[in-house]
């Protein structure tokens, strides 16, 4: 007679994932954001894992949670395991060759990437190209994106173009701008995500910024660009995002005073991609960047 005793149940994968995210990020709320669940759900899953193991993994304190010694010991093992699992997913997707999923900062997706999509689709025939707008770069070890495009400090990712600030406006407004001080007489178009751009540029060209810049504010950079095109005011532009409007003459830069931000439009790719996939992603780049691709 065959012996088939019941086997011990392994720890639930959902609970392991919730613990790893909470431990790595330091907060249940941050883990909840990453996993797209509630903080209560993360807390419940951590409790389930603690009950399964019979070991306390977090000390709950009034100011938050702190890893126990047991939790700290298993965190690097779990993180490495989930990173490896993410790389397996990337390799499988790469082998299938059906999708190209791009994550990008909303302004980059709308102003820089969208006009390039037809050429990209032509460069990767047979692949379905999708774009997801995100405010922060995704974890490419975990999330199934083929690449990501963000404005990042120099040295992160492959730099496609240096980030440069300069004021731009519709041609009809440019005639009144003889010197940088004349900008004070016109409305400033202000992007709330990059609220310090005006101060950065003014400091870079040796001018004092007003205490409270006056002008309409926008939470979407693309709307601020449209308002600049409409002649509503002057936009402190990231040149890489408005270059095509400067080339067509729809926007002009009244002063040749560019200020570098220390960032670049950067391309991020996950580990584990084959050279073939990297070459396909390189279709996004200039000829110079393709030669530098490794």
C-alpha positions in Angstrom: 0.0 0.0 0.0 1.5 3.4 -1.0 2.2 5.8 1.7 1.1 9.3 0.8 1.1 11.4 4.0 0.0 15.0 3.9 2.9 17.4 3.2 3.5 20.6 5.1 2.1 23.6 3.3 4.6 26.1 1.9 4.3 29.8 2.9 1.8 31.7 0.8 3.5 33.6 -2.0 1.3 36.6 -1.6 2.3 36.9 2.0 6.0 36.6 1.2 5.7 39.3 -1.5 3.8 41.6 1.0 6.5 41.1 3.6 9.4 41.7 1.2 7.9 44.9 -0.1 7.1 46.2 3.4 10.6 45.3 4.7 12.4 46.7 1.7 10.5 50.0 1.5 10.2 50.4 5.3 6.5 51.1 5.4 3.3 49.2 4.9 1.9 52.2 3.1 4.8 52.2 0.6 4.4 48.5 0.0 0.7 49.0 -0.5 1.4 51.6 -3.2 3.9 49.3 -5.0 1.6 46.3 -4.8 -1.6 48.2 -5.6 -3.4 47.1 -2.5 -4.4 48.7 0.8 -2.1 49.1 3.8 -4.5 46.9 5.7 -4.1 44.1 3.2 -0.3 44.3 3.5 -0.5 44.2 7.3 -2.9 41.2 7.1 -0.6 39.3 4.7 2.4 39.9 7.0 0.4 38.5 9.9 -0.4 35.5 7.9 3.3 34.9 7.2 4.2 35.4 10.8 1.5 33.0 11.9 2.7 30.4 9.4 6.3 30.7 10.5 5.6 31.2 14.2 8.2 34.0 14.1 7.7 37.7 14.6 9.0 39.6 11.6 8.1 43.2 12.5 8.0 45.1 15.8 4.9 47.3 15.7 5.6 50.7 17.3 3.6 53.9 17.5 5.9 55.6 14.9 5.8 52.7 12.5 7.2 49.2 12.1 10.7 47.9 12.6 12.2 44.7 11.3 13.1 42.1 13.9 16.4 40.2 13.6 14.5 37.3 12.0 12.9 39.6 9.4 16.3 41.3 8.6 17.8 37.9 8.0 15.3 36.7 5.5 14.9 40.0 3.6 18.0 39.8 1.4 17.1 36.2 0.5 13.6 37.1 -0.5 14.6 40.2 -2.4 17.1 38.3 -4.4 14.5 35.6 -5.1 11.9 38.1 -6.3 14.5 39.9 -8.4 15.4 36.6 -10.0 11.8 35.8 -10.6 11.4 39.1 -12.3 14.4 38.4 -14.6 12.8 35.1 -15.5 9.7 36.9 -16.5 11.7 39.4 -18.6 13.6 36.5 -20.4 10.3 34.7 -21.1 8.8 37.8 -22.6 11.9 38.5 -24.6 11.8 35.0 -26.0 8.2 35.3 -27.0 9.0 38.6 -28.7 5.3 39.8 -28.9 5.3 42.9 -26.8 7.4 46.0 -26.1 6.1 47.7 -23.0 7.6 51.2 -22.3 7.2 53.1 -19.1 7.8 56.9 -19.3 7.3 60.1 -17.4 4.0 61.6 -18.7 5.7 64.6 -20.3 8.2 62.4 -22.0 5.5 60.0 -23.2 3.4 62.8 -24.6 6.0 65.2 -26.1 9.0 63.1 -26.9 7.9 59.5 -27.3 4.5 59.8 -29.0 5.9 61.4 -32.2 8.5 58.5 -32.4 6.0 55.7 -32.0 5.4 55.2 -35.8 9.1 54.8 -36.4 9.5 52.5 -33.4 6.7 50.2 -34.6 8.4 50.1 -38.0 11.7 49.2 -36.3 10.1 46.3 -34.3 7.7 44.6 -36.7 5.5 42.0 -35.1 5.7 43.5 -31.7 2.8 45.3 -29.9 4.2 48.6 -28.6 2.5 49.8 -25.4 3.2 52.9 -23.3 2.5 53.4 -19.6 2.9 56.9 -18.1 4.4 56.8 -14.6 5.6 59.5 -12.3 8.5 57.5 -11.0 10.7 54.9 -12.7 9.5 51.4 -12.2 11.5 48.6 -10.7 12.6 46.9 -13.9 13.8 43.9 -11.9 10.2 43.3 -10.9 7.8 44.9 -13.4 7.4 43.6 -16.9 8.5 46.6 -18.9 10.9 46.4 -21.8 12.4 49.8 -21.0 11.8 53.1 -19.3 12.3 56.7 -20.2 12.8 59.4 -17.5 14.7 62.6 -16.7 17.3 61.3 -14.3 20.6 62.5 -12.8 23.5 62.1 -15.1 25.0 58.7 -14.8 21.7 56.8 -14.4 20.8 54.7 -17.5 21.8 55.5 -21.0 21.8 59.2 -21.7 19.9 60.1 -24.8 20.1 63.9 -24.5 21.2 66.3 -21.8 18.4 68.1 -19.9 18.6 71.9 -20.6 16.3 74.6 -19.4 15.5 77.7 -21.4 12.5 80.1 -21.7 10.4 79.6 -24.8 7.3 81.4 -26.1 5.1 81.9 -29.2 6.8 84.1 -31.8 4.2 86.8 -31.2 5.5 87.3 -27.6 9.2 87.2 -28.5 9.3 90.7 -29.9 8.8 92.2 -26.5 11.7 90.3 -25.0 14.9 92.2 -25.5 16.7 91.2 -22.4 16.1 88.5 -19.7 14.7 91.2 -17.2 11.8 91.7 -19.7 10.5 88.2 -18.7 9.1 89.8 -15.5 6.5 91.7 -17.5 4.9 88.5 -19.0 3.0 85.7 -17.4 5.1 82.7 -16.5 3.7 79.2 -17.3 4.6 77.1 -14.3 4.6 73.3 -14.1 3.8 72.2 -10.6 6.0 69.1 -10.8 9.0 71.1 -11.8 8.1 74.2 -9.8 11.8 75.2 -9.3 12.6 75.4 -13.0 12.3 79.1 -13.2 14.5 79.7 -10.1 17.1 77.2 -11.5 17.3 79.0 -14.8 17.3 82.5 -13.3 20.1 81.6 -10.8 22.0 79.9 -13.7 22.0 83.2 -15.7 22.8 85.4 -12.7 19.3 86.9 -12.2 17.4 87.1 -8.9 14.1 85.2 -8.9 11.0 87.0 -7.6 9.7 85.7 -4.2 6.4 84.5 -5.8 6.4 84.1 -9.6 3.1 85.1 -11.1 1.4 83.0 -13.7 -0.9 80.0 -14.3 0.1 76.7 -12.9 -0.4 73.2 -14.5 0.0 69.7 -13.2 0.5 68.4 -16.7 3.6 69.7 -18.5 2.0 69.0 -21.9 -0.8 71.5 -21.1 1.7 74.1 -20.1 3.4 73.5 -23.5 0.0 74.0 -25.3 -0.5 77.2 -23.4 2.9 78.4 -24.6 2.0 77.6 -28.1 -1.2 79.6 -27.7 0.7 82.6 -26.6 -0.6 82.7 -23.1 2.8 83.2 -21.5 6.5 82.1 -21.3 7.3 78.6 -20.4 10.5 77.5 -18.7 11.1 74.6 -21.0 13.0 71.4 -20.9 14.6 71.7 -24.4 14.5 68.0 -25.1 10.7 68.0 -24.7 10.0 71.0 -26.9 12.7 70.6 -29.5 10.2 69.7 -32.3 8.3 73.0 -31.7 11.5 74.9 -31.8 12.5 73.3 -35.1 9.1 74.1 -36.7 9.2 77.7 -35.3 5.9 77.3 -33.4 8.0 78.2 -30.3 11.1 80.3 -30.1 13.8 80.8 -27.5 14.2 84.6 -27.2 17.5 84.2 -25.3 20.4 81.9 -26.1 21.1 81.2 -22.4 20.7 77.5 -21.8 21.1 76.2 -18.2 22.0 72.5 -17.6 20.1 70.8 -14.8 22.5 67.9 -14.2 20.0 65.5 -15.6 19.4 63.7 -18.9 16.6 62.0 -20.8 17.7 58.5 -19.8 16.8 55.1 -21.1 16.6 52.3 -18.5 16.5 48.6 -19.5 16.1 45.5 -17.3 18.7 42.9 -16.7 18.5 39.7 -18.6 17.5 41.1 -22.0 19.2 39.6 -25.1 21.3 41.7 -27.4 18.5 41.4 -30.0 16.0 43.1 -27.7 18.5 45.8 -26.7 19.0 46.5 -30.4 15.3 46.8 -30.9 15.1 49.3 -28.0 18.0 51.2 -29.5 15.6 52.1 -32.4 14.5 54.9 -30.0 17.9 56.4 -30.0 20.0 58.7 -32.2 22.6 57.3 -34.5 25.3 58.4 -32.0 23.6 56.7 -29.1 23.2 53.5 -31.1 27.0 53.4 -31.7 27.5 53.9 -27.9 25.1 51.1 -27.0 26.6 48.2 -25.1 
